Amino acid sequence: MKFGLFYELQLPKPYDRDTWDPDAERRIYHEMLEQVELADRVGFDYVFEVEHHFLEEYSHSSAPEMMLAALSQRTQNIRLGHGIVLTPPAYNPPARVAERIAALDLLSNGRVEFGTGESASHMEMAGFGVDRGSKKAMWEECTREITHMMVQTPYPGFKGEFFSMPARNVIPKPVQKPHPPIWVAASRRETTMVAARLGIGSLGFGFETPEELGERALEYYRLIREECMPLGHAINPALAVLNSLMIAESEEEALRRSASGPGFFSYSLGYYYNPMTGTRHRPGEDNLYRRYVDSSPEARSLFEARTESEIARSEPSEEVQRALYRAARNRGSIGTVESVRANLLRYEQQHLDTLIFVAQAGDRKHEHIMESIERFGKQVLPEFKERHETVHRKWRNEQLAGVDFAINSSI
């Protein structure tokens, strides 16, 4: 497997007041820079950063292109992933996305991963006037045209259902040809299979178990071989999933340091994405962390997943509940070096391409995150990286035998 870090830039408010320390946002931005610089030095392959708007405490990452540009000058090898760019045009006009992705690719000497998606929170969609029922169609139309803009000279123009523009030469063009590898955010199995049919990587934000991943991997690569109609000008066959990371000398210490990280991640995600609560948030007033701490187990269950049958019947806006269930209950890679290695071996055996760690979450401490990154990079990562080159690439090549599309993948 390859490995990456995933950032929401979470910033819980202090329990005893409704405002942040005036230096808090500046601090977490610079802590992320330090963490990713260290990850680059110890051999991590990727960093992915979200784009979210107005989701106080859950995500203060509203301009990931700024952070990734800064990292392009402070790192050497780690690939810089948008995880994801919101592509419905009310969030980001397609030409501006193409320009930003290409400019970042130039700055980073060809290290960009182009993650795409829609978002489903009321706070974001209502804030930008995005229609929930149309957002998936917006994503596909705009993402397809963005790839054309990065490739065609000139771009011949477009008149579509959701955006139009006249003929223009969209510049600059990216270093990676025909364009950086494309991904889509996937919290459901169905989206992973859509990704396969479109020839793009699946950023599995559903905290899949190794067993679930094994079934998905085989079907994903079958669809790449047999049913793929590429969205872009090259395919990016790749499966990635999330896991929580915290390493310490003992299991107990790792759990203590992890504190409320996974729980707050799950609770705040459910708060904003659950229609029962996401529409009731009072911007600039509510203290989400206090609600999380004070809530009973029964109250917290409102923000977490229901049964599998209930999930299957739920509305698209509620599908994220599957991810909440796993985020809250999946211990992931929290423990000693030995227990983390054992957990990762289960994913490796199911042919995962990339595992992406949530290290910065909730009220975890910067020094503990740094220690975990360093321990992982020096004591766990090397053996998996070696097997990726000698074993996993062989398996991937077998899965892609006969695929005659151009492949542009960093896996």
VENJOUR-V827168 format. One record per pair of residues at least 24 apart in sequence whose C-alpha atoms are under 6 Angstrom apart, sorted by the first residue. I is the first residue (numbers start at 0). GAP is how many residues later the second one is. D is the distance in Angstrom with one decimal. If there is no record, write none. Layout:
# VENJOUR-V827168
I,GAP,D ; I,GAP,D
This chain:
# VENJOUR-V827168
0,352,5.1 ; 0,353,5.3 ; 0,383,5.9 ; 0,387,5.3 ; 1,352,4.6 ; 2,41,5.6 ; 2,42,5.5 ; 2,351,5.5 ; 2,352,5.0 ; 2,353,5.6 ; 3,40,5.7 ; 3,41,5.6 ; 3,42,4.1 ; 3,43,5.2 ; 3,352,4.4 ; 4,42,4.7 ; 4,351,5.2 ; 4,352,4.7 ; 5,41,5.9 ; 5,42,4.8 ; 5,43,5.8 ; 5,351,5.7 ; 5,352,5.1 ; 6,42,4.8 ; 7,42,5.7 ; 7,51,4.9 ; 7,53,6.0 ; 8,50,5.2 ; 8,51,5.3 ; 8,52,5.7 ; 9,47,5.6 ; 9,48,5.0 ; 9,49,4.8 ; 9,351,5.7 ; 10,46,4.5 ; 11,45,4.6 ; 11,277,5.5 ; 12,276,6.0 ; 14,275,5.0 ; 17,269,5.7 ; 34,335,6.0 ; 36,38,5.8 ; 39,38,5.3 ; 41,335,4.9 ; 44,33,4.9 ; 45,32,5.2 ; 45,33,4.6 ; 46,33,5.4 ; 46,34,5.6 ; 47,33,4.2 ; 47,34,5.4 ; 47,35,4.9 ; 48,33,5.4 ; 48,34,4.9 ; 49,33,4.6 ; 49,34,5.1 ; 50,33,5.9 ; 50,34,5.9 ; 52,71,5.8 ; 57,210,5.6 ; 71,36,4.8 ; 78,32,4.7 ; 78,33,5.9 ; 79,31,5.8 ; 79,32,4.9 ; 79,33,5.9 ; 80,31,5.8 ; 80,32,4.3 ; 81,32,5.6 ; 81,33,4.8 ; 82,32,5.0 ; 83,31,4.5 ; 83,32,4.8 ; 83,33,5.9 ; 84,31,4.9 ; 85,31,5.3 ; 85,32,5.2 ; 86,52,5.4 ; 87,50,5.1 ; 87,51,5.3 ; 89,38,6.0 ; 93,48,6.0 ; 93,52,5.7 ; 97,48,5.5 ; 101,70,6.0 ; 101,71,5.4 ; 101,72,4.1 ; 104,69,5.5 ; 104,70,5.9 ; 105,69,5.8 ; 109,65,5.2 ; 109,66,5.5 ; 111,68,5.9 ; 112,67,5.7 ; 112,68,5.3 ; 113,66,6.0 ; 113,67,5.8 ; 113,68,4.8 ; 114,67,5.7 ; 114,68,4.4 ; 114,69,5.5 ; 115,67,5.9 ; 115,68,4.8 ; 116,67,5.6 ; 116,68,5.5 ; 119,197,6.0 ; 120,151,5.9 ; 120,152,4.8 ; 143,87,5.7 ; 146,85,5.7 ; 180,55,5.6 ; 180,227,5.8 ; 180,228,5.6 ; 192,27,5.9 ; 195,24,5.5 ; 195,27,5.7 ; 195,28,5.2 ; 196,26,6.0 ; 196,30,5.7 ; 196,31,4.2 ; 196,32,5.9 ; 197,30,5.7 ; 197,31,5.3 ; 197,32,4.5 ; 197,33,5.0 ; 198,29,5.8 ; 198,31,4.8 ; 198,36,4.7 ; 198,37,6.0 ; 199,35,5.7 ; 199,36,4.8 ; 199,37,5.9 ; 200,35,5.4 ; 200,36,5.4 ; 200,37,4.5 ; 200,38,5.9 ; 201,37,5.1 ; 202,37,5.0 ; 203,36,5.5 ; 203,37,4.3 ; 204,37,5.8 ; 205,117,4.1 ; 206,35,5.2 ; 206,116,5.9 ; 206,119,5.6 ; 209,136,6.0 ; 209,137,4.9 ; 213,136,4.5 ; 224,178,5.7 ; 233,172,4.8 ; 233,173,5.3 ; 233,174,5.8 ; 234,172,4.9 ; 234,173,5.9 ; 235,172,5.6 ; 235,173,4.8 ; 238,114,5.3 ; 239,114,4.6 ; 239,115,5.5 ; 240,114,5.3 ; 241,114,4.9 ; 241,115,5.7 ; 242,89,5.2 ; 242,114,4.9 ; 243,88,5.2 ; 243,89,5.5 ; 243,113,5.3 ; 243,114,4.7 ; 244,88,4.8 ; 244,89,5.3 ; 244,112,5.7 ; 244,113,6.0 ; 244,114,5.1 ; 245,88,4.6 ; 245,126,5.5 ; 246,87,5.8 ; 246,88,5.2 ; 246,89,5.4 ; 246,125,4.8 ; 247,88,5.4 ; 248,87,5.7 ; 249,86,5.5 ; 250,84,4.5 ; 250,85,5.7 ; 253,81,5.1 ; 259,102,6.0 ; 260,100,4.7 ; 260,101,4.2 ; 261,65,6.0 ; 261,66,5.6 ; 262,65,5.1 ; 263,98,5.4 ; 265,58,4.9 ; 265,61,5.6 ; 265,62,5.6 ; 266,36,5.8 ; 269,33,4.6
